[in-house]
């Protein structure tokens, strides 16, 4: 008897002629208590969340978890990105993804490259974000301390202590968020969740249980 129901599909967004691929995990029985949207870094895709069992872990914690492959990456490789890497994408991009998949409000997990998508969305659509889990995202320097202070969304900042570059820069900027806590993963690099999935899953589920 499976406790987790896994499905795959595609979602169409207006900026791209080609649909985006996604994976969804949900509890096999009972209502999901919240929805988690997982983004990914430049060398990765939704498959990483499948392999390290983050999707399964979230579904077992009675969450609906959706991991999308961002435009130009993974199984969304032929989809066109709404902005160049390192530029801020329009906030409407993730808003449309959430609307098409009926996902709001979402807990948004955003490592590395995906900061170019998650940060504009967070700043412009706080009402659609239940909580934010940035993992050393890019583009944090594109917002002011005052802009961060106006965001009241509960935030868990996660980074590996071996990520000397993006980990520290993103922490410095994201620490201006009004309602944040920090988890530093010892001995872990930039994709710290891959280096130590157990610590990552514990930090994540503890945070979700407090929401």
Buried (B, 14 or more C-beta within 10 A) or exposed (E): EEEBEBEEEBBEBEBBEBBBBBBBBBBEEEEBEBBBBBBBBBEBBBBBBBEBBBBBBBBBBBBBBBBBBBBBBBBBEEBEBBBEEEEBBBBBBBBBBBBBBEBBBBBBBBBBBBBBBBBBBBBBBBEBBBBBBBBBBBBBEBBEEEBBEBBEBBBBBBBBBBBEEBBEBBBEBBBBBEEBBEBBBEEBBBBBBBBBBEBBBEBBBEBBEEE
